[in-house]
């Protein structure tokens, strides 16, 4: 995410329904996951992630918008091919992978919890209104939410291998044929609508694509602690720990992968191994970045066995972990 492209953020306000305080609309061709922060000094309340399909609007906050400042950040689904996109600004805010609520002091200088990290948020100018609607745009801008919905379907169809000429909001024969074929493949009932369509498209794209870098998805029912070992400049380097919540995915590295194999270690909070293997690397209980894999004990480190995860020259790889270990 830290290497994601910064896209345009459209903050023009519209009157929201009386029952909705902050509504987020997606006028892009990407499935977005958005987080919001409310700042009322000396405290902040940050929440995420609100999933918004292309052409759709979702309620992000129910309470009236009475705080001093509101901030927002959105990122594209990891199911999309190519580099990830983000919509934000320059204000760092602590977040987590997976659904979360974080309440902390505004003046807290760093993200202290081991499963939090900072992302750049943009200020939201709701002009003092208790209800507000904002819309995420991309460049070049799509003309309407309906156009974004069609463009989003096109992008996901292309992500899973259909031949789509242009990602735009214009209907065409090739897209109609692809949509018809996809609905048949998914055995959609006649009553299936756009919610079913985008859910299925995202799920299938997630199986087809791997975003640049190394991503881990936790399909177990408990938080997992992760460490990753790679070769950097010809020397083995082990790094940890990342905490990934159940049902969440985290990108351990965002740069395109090089080489053929990376090595993964996953543990429960009590130290029990979930993903292990024969390849030994140095570790310590705290956050670490250790160069070299030999003489761990003599250098004051512990040691653990990592599992090989071959990516065979690809620039992106997604490791999926269940309660029984790596999902092959």
C-alpha positions in Angstrom: 0.0 0.0 0.0 2.8 2.4 0.7 3.8 2.2 -2.9 0.3 2.5 -4.2 -0.6 5.1 -6.8 -2.4 8.2 -5.4 -5.6 8.8 -7.4 -7.9 11.8 -7.4 -10.2 12.2 -4.4 -13.5 14.1 -5.1 -14.9 15.7 -2.0 -17.8 17.6 -3.4 -20.8 17.1 -1.1 -24.3 16.1 -1.8 -27.3 16.0 0.6 -27.3 12.6 2.2 -30.5 10.8 3.4 -31.6 11.8 6.9 -30.8 8.3 8.3 -27.2 8.3 7.0 -24.5 10.6 8.4 -21.6 9.8 6.1 -22.2 8.1 2.8 -19.3 7.1 0.4 -20.0 6.6 -3.3 -17.7 4.9 -5.8 -17.5 6.5 -9.2 -14.4 4.5 -10.2 -13.9 1.2 -12.0 -12.3 -0.4 -8.9 -13.9 -2.2 -5.9 -12.8 0.1 -3.0 -12.3 -0.5 0.7 -12.6 2.8 2.6 -11.6 3.9 6.2 -12.7 7.0 8.0 -11.4 8.9 11.0 -13.3 11.3 13.3 -11.1 13.6 15.3 -12.4 15.3 18.4 -9.3 16.5 20.3 -7.7 14.9 22.2 -9.2 11.6 20.8 -9.6 10.0 17.4 -12.0 7.3 16.2 -10.9 5.4 13.1 -13.0 2.7 11.4 -12.7 0.5 8.3 -13.1 -1.1 5.9 -16.3 -0.2 4.1 -16.5 -2.1 0.8 -17.9 -0.1 -2.1 -18.5 -1.7 -5.4 -18.2 0.4 -8.6 -21.3 2.6 -9.1 -22.5 1.9 -5.5 -22.8 4.0 -2.3 -22.4 2.7 1.2 -23.0 4.1 4.7 -19.6 4.6 6.4 -20.7 6.4 9.6 -24.2 6.5 11.2 -23.6 9.1 13.8 -24.1 12.8 13.0 -20.9 14.5 11.8 -20.2 16.7 14.8 -16.5 16.1 15.3 -13.9 18.8 14.6 -12.3 17.0 11.7 -13.0 14.0 9.4 -10.5 12.1 7.3 -10.8 9.4 4.7 -8.7 6.9 2.8 -9.6 4.2 0.3 -7.7 1.5 -1.5 -8.5 -0.8 -4.4 -9.3 -4.5 -3.8 -6.3 -6.8 -4.0 -8.3 -8.9 -6.5 -7.5 -6.4 -9.2 -4.6 -7.0 -11.5 -1.7 -4.5 -11.7 -0.5 -2.1 -9.1 -2.9 -1.3 -6.2 -4.5 2.2 -6.1 -5.2 4.4 -3.2 -7.3 7.5 -2.6 -6.0 9.7 0.2 -3.9 12.6 1.2 -0.9 13.3 3.5 -2.3 12.9 7.0 -1.0 9.7 8.6 -3.6 7.6 10.4 -3.2 4.2 12.0 -5.3 1.3 10.5 -5.4 -2.5 10.5 -5.9 -5.1 7.8 -9.4 -6.5 8.2 -12.4 -4.7 9.8 -11.4 -2.6 12.7 -12.2 0.3 15.1 -9.2 2.1 16.6 -9.7 4.8 19.4 -6.6 6.6 20.5 -5.0 9.9 21.3 -4.8 12.4 18.4 -1.2 13.3 19.5 0.0 9.6 19.5 3.1 9.9 17.2 3.3 6.3 16.0 1.1 3.2 15.6 2.0 1.2 18.7 -0.1 -2.0 18.3 1.7 -4.7 16.5 -1.1 -5.1 13.9 -1.5 -1.5 13.0 0.2 0.7 10.4 -0.2 4.2 9.0 -1.8 5.2 5.8 -2.2 8.7 4.3 -5.7 10.1 4.8 -7.3 13.1 3.2 -9.4 15.7 5.1 -13.1 15.7 4.4 -14.8 19.1 4.3 -18.4 18.4 5.2 -18.9 22.2 5.6 -20.4 21.8 9.0 -23.3 19.6 7.9 -24.3 16.7 10.1 -24.9 14.5 7.0 -22.7 14.3 3.9 -22.1 12.3 0.8 -18.7 12.1 -0.9 -17.7 10.4 -4.1 -14.4 8.8 -5.1 -13.3 9.5 -8.7 -10.6 8.3 -11.0 -8.8 9.9 -13.9 -10.1 10.2 -16.5 -13.3 10.7 -14.7 -16.3 8.5 -15.4 -19.5 10.4 -16.1 -21.9 8.8 -13.7 -22.3 6.0 -11.1 -24.0 3.9 -13.8 -20.9 4.4 -16.1 -18.7 3.4 -13.2 -20.7 0.3 -12.6 -20.3 -0.9 -16.2 -16.6 0.1 -16.2 -16.1 -1.8 -13.0 -17.6 -4.9 -14.4 -15.4 -4.6 -17.5 -12.3 -4.2 -15.3 -13.0 -7.3 -13.3 -14.0 -9.3 -16.4 -10.6 -8.4 -17.9 -8.9 -9.2 -14.6 -10.2 -12.8 -14.8 -9.2 -13.2 -18.5 -12.0 -12.0 -20.7 -11.0 -9.9 -23.8 -12.3 -6.4 -23.0 -11.1 -3.7 -25.3 -11.6 -0.6 -23.1 -12.3 0.1 -19.4 -15.1 2.6 -19.9 -18.8 3.2 -19.2 -20.0 2.4 -22.7 -21.9 -0.8 -23.5 -20.4 -3.1 -26.2 -21.0 -6.5 -27.6 -17.9 -8.1 -26.2 -18.8 -7.1 -22.7 -22.3 -8.3 -23.0 -21.1 -11.7 -24.3 -18.5 -11.9 -21.4 -21.1 -11.0 -18.8 -23.5 -13.6 -20.2 -20.8 -16.3 -20.2 -19.7 -15.4 -16.6 -23.2 -15.7 -15.3 -23.6 -19.1 -16.9 -20.2 -20.2 -15.4 -21.3 -19.1 -11.9 -24.8 -20.7 -12.3 -26.5 -17.5 -11.3 -30.3 -17.7 -10.7 -32.5 -15.4 -12.8 -33.0 -13.2 -9.7 -29.2 -12.5 -9.2 -28.4 -8.8 -9.3 -25.4 -6.6 -9.3 -24.4 -7.4 -5.7 -24.1 -11.1 -6.6 -22.3 -10.2 -9.8 -19.6 -8.0 -8.2 -19.2 -10.5 -5.3 -18.5 -13.3 -7.7 -16.3 -11.2 -10.0 -14.1 -10.1 -7.1 -13.9 -13.7 -5.8 -12.9 -15.1 -9.1 -10.4 -12.2 -9.8 -8.8 -12.9 -6.4 -8.2 -16.5 -7.4 -6.7 -15.4 -10.8 -4.5 -12.4 -9.9 -1.7 -11.7 -7.4 -0.9 -8.1 -6.7 2.7 -7.0 -6.9 4.7 -8.0 -3.9 4.0 -10.7 -1.3 0.4 -10.9 0.2 -0.8 -13.2 2.9 -4.6 -13.9 3.5 -5.6 -15.4 6.8 -8.4 -17.9 6.3 -8.1 -19.3 9.8 -10.3 -18.3 12.7 -7.7 -16.5 14.8 -5.0 -13.8 14.4 -1.7 -15.0 13.0 1.8 -13.7 13.5 3.9 -13.8 10.3 7.5 -13.6 9.3 9.0 -13.6 5.8 12.5 -14.5 4.6 13.9 -13.6 1.2 17.2 -13.1 -0.6 18.2 -9.4 -0.7 21.4 -8.6 -2.7 22.4 -12.3 -2.5 22.1 -12.4 1.3 19.1 -14.0 3.2 17.0 -11.6 5.2 14.3 -12.5 7.6 11.7 -9.9 8.8 8.7 -10.0 11.2 6.3 -9.7 12.8 3.1 -8.9 10.9 -0.3 -9.6 12.6 -3.1 -10.6 10.2 -6.6 -10.8 11.6 -9.0 -13.6 10.6 -10.5 -13.0 7.2 -8.0 -10.3 6.4 -5.2 -10.0 3.8 -1.9 -8.1 4.4 0.8 -7.2 1.9 4.1 -8.0 3.6 6.0 -6.5 0.7 4.6 -4.1 -2.0 7.6 -4.1 -4.4 7.5 -6.6 -7.3 9.1 -9.9 -6.3 12.5 -11.0 -7.7 13.9 -14.5 -7.7 12.0 -17.8 -7.4 11.1 -18.4 -3.8 10.2 -16.7 -0.5 9.9 -18.4 2.9 7.0 -17.9 5.3 6.5 -18.6 9.0 3.1 -18.3 10.6 2.4 -18.7 14.3 -0.5 -18.4 16.7 -0.2 -15.9 19.5 1.0 -18.6 21.8 3.9 -19.4 19.5 2.4 -22.6 18.0 3.4 -23.0 14.4 0.7 -23.0 11.7 3.1 -22.6 8.7 6.6 -24.0 9.2 9.2 -25.8 7.1 12.8 -27.1 7.0 14.5 -23.8 5.9 16.0 -22.2 9.0 16.2 -18.4 9.5 16.9 -16.2 12.5 14.0 -14.6 14.5 13.4 -12.8 17.8 10.1 -12.2 19.7 10.0 -8.5 18.9 9.8 -6.8 15.5 13.0 -7.7 13.6 14.9 -7.3 10.3 17.8 -9.8 10.4 20.4 -10.1 7.7 22.0 -13.5 7.3 20.7 -16.9 8.3 23.7 -18.5 10.0 25.0 -18.6 13.5 21.7 -17.3 14.9 22.3 -18.3 18.5 25.9 -16.9 18.5 24.4 -13.6 17.3 21.8 -13.5 20.1 18.9 -14.6 18.0 16.4 -17.5 18.0 15.8 -19.7 15.1 12.8 -21.2 13.3 11.9 -23.2 10.3 10.2 -21.4 7.4 8.1 -23.0 4.6 9.1 -22.4 1.0 6.6 -20.6 -1.1 7.8 -20.7 -4.8 6.5 -17.9 -7.0 8.6 -18.9 -10.0 9.6 -15.5 -11.3 6.2 -13.9 -10.9 6.1 -10.3 -9.5 3.2 -11.0 -7.2 2.2 -13.9 -4.9 -0.7 -14.6 -2.5 -0.2 -17.1 0.3 -3.5 -18.3 1.8 -3.4 -19.8 5.3 -6.1 -22.0 6.9 -6.1 -23.5 10.4 -4.3 -26.5 8.8 -1.5 -24.5 7.2 -0.8 -23.3 3.7 -3.6 -23.7 1.2 -2.1 -25.3 -1.9 
